[in-house]
Amino acid sequence: MNHDYTTDEPGRDELRAMRGPVVVEFGAPWCPWCQGAQPLIAQAFEGHETLAHYKIEDGKGRPLGRSFGVKLWPTLIFLRDGEEMARRVRPESAETIREALAQIITAE
């Protein structure tokens, strides 16, 4: 699990080409919703430390978030072989994140 947001975002085509499970998290380091969700995300990722996790700082003019239709933070997009399998917006429990993780991991 990545702990810091980055502005160095992959392209949408790059994400589509990735094989296996990938989680893309959109948010911002100053966002209180994002800060509040971090313990839940960390809890849900326990045991999945090697899972590809892109933590993208989103905002005005950021093309990747717009291409996914992100409107609220944090938004977690769960991909399997480049295809969106699940999405969690402002998750309120680790369990809902685990459920989405299961959708992309159990297919391995």
NUROVO-420718 format. One record per residue: x, y, z of N, C-alpha, C, O in turn. Coordinates in steps of 0.05 Angstrom, whole numbers, plus 5000, padded with zeros to 4 digits. Layout:
N
XYZXYZXYZXYZ;...
//
This chain:
108
501749765000500050005000501850255000503650275016;501150434982502550694982501350875003498950865008;503051035015502151215037501951505028500551665042;503251575006503251854998501951884970502351724953;500452104967499252164941501452264923503352404932;501252204897503152304877501652434854499352364848;502952634842501852764819502852624793502052694771;504652434796505752284774503952054768504351824776;501852114753499751904748500351754722501351854703;499651494723499951334698497751424679495751544687;498051354653495951414634493851204635494250984645;491551264624489251074624489950824608489250604616;491350864585492250634569494150454584494050214582;495950574600497750424616496250254637496950014641;494250364649492650214668491049984654490849764665;490050044631488549834615490349594608489449374607;492949654604494849444596495849274620497149064615;495449364644496449224668494948964672492448954670;496348754678495248494683494948444713496748534728;492948314721492548254750491048474764490048654751;490948454791489448654807491048914811493448904816;489649134809490749404813488649574827486249554820;489549734846487749924859488750204853491150264857;486950374844487650654839485950814858483550804858;487350964875486051134895486351424888488651524884;484151574886484251854880483552014905481651944919;485052224910484552394933486552624934487752694914;486852734958488752954962489752934991488252865009;492253004996493352985023491953165043492053105067;490853385034489553575053486553515057485253645074;485453325042482653255043481953105069483052895074;480153215086479453075111478152805107478552625123;476552775085475352515079477552305073477352075082;479552395058481752225050483352145075484051915079;483952335092485452285117483952085134485151905146;481252125137479651945154479451665143479151475159;479651635117479451365105482051205106482050965102;484351345111486951205109487150965128488150755120;486250985154486450755171484750515161485550285164;482450575149480750365138482050235114481949985111;483250395097484550285073486950115082487349895072;488550215101490850055111489849795123491149585119;487749795139486649555151485749355129486349115131;484449455108483449275087485749155071485548935061;487949305068490249215052492049025068493848915056;491548985093493248795109493148525095491048415089;495548415091495848155078496048185047496447985033;495748425037495948475008497948685002497648854985;500148675017502248895015503448914988504449124981;503448694972504748704945502748784923503548804900;500348834930498348914910499049184898499849364913;498849204872499349464859497249674868494849634864;498249884879496550094890497650364882499850444889;496050504865496850774856495150974871492650974871;496551154885495151354902495651624888497751744891;493551714873493851934855492552184868490252184876;494152404869493152654878491352764855492352814833;488852804861486852884841486253184845486853304866;485053294825484153574827483653684799483653544779;483053944798482354074773484554034753486954074759;483853954729485753924707487353664708489153624692;486653484726487953224728486453024710484252954717;487652944687486152794668485352504676483252414668;486952374692486252094699483752084716481951914710;483452254736481052254752478652324736476452204740;478852514717476652584700475852344682473452304677;477852194672477251974654475651754669474151594657;475951734696474451544712471951664723470451524737;471351914718468952044728469052084758466952084771;471352134769471652174798470452444806471152654794;468652444825467452694835467952744864468052974873;468152534880468652554909471152404917471952214904;472452494938474852364948474352244975472552344990;475752044983477351874965475451694948473351614957;476451644924475151444907477151224901479351294892;476450974906478250754901477050594877474750514878;478650554857477850404833479350144834481850134836;477849924832479049654834479049534806476949474795;481449494795481749394768482749104767484349024785;481948954748482948684743483548664713481648694697;486048624706486948624678485948864663484948844640;486149104675485449354663482549424663481749634653;480849244673477949294673476949364701477649224720;475249564703474149634729472149424739470249364725;472749314762471049104774469349214797467249104803;470349414811469049534834469949814838472049894828;468449964854469150234861468050294889465750204896;469550434905468650514931469250814934471450904930;467150964940467351254943466851314973464751244984;468751454984468551525013467851285030465751285044;469451075029468750835044468550885074470151035085;466650755086466150805115467050565132466850575156;467950355119468950125134471049975118471149985094;472849845133474849675120473549445105474549345085;471249355116469849125104468949185075469249005058;467949415070467049475042469449485023469149415000;471749565033474149565017475049285012475849204990;475049115033475748835031473948695010474948524994;471348755010469548634991470348694962470348524945;471148944958472049024931474648894924475048804901;476448874944479048734939478548444931479848344913;476648314944476148034939475248004909475747794897;473848194898472948184871475248174851474948064829;477448304858479748304839481948104846483448024829;481948014871484047824879483247534876484947374867;480747464882479947184880480047074852480046834848;480147254832480247154805483047064797483446974775;485047094815487847024809488146724807490346624801;
//
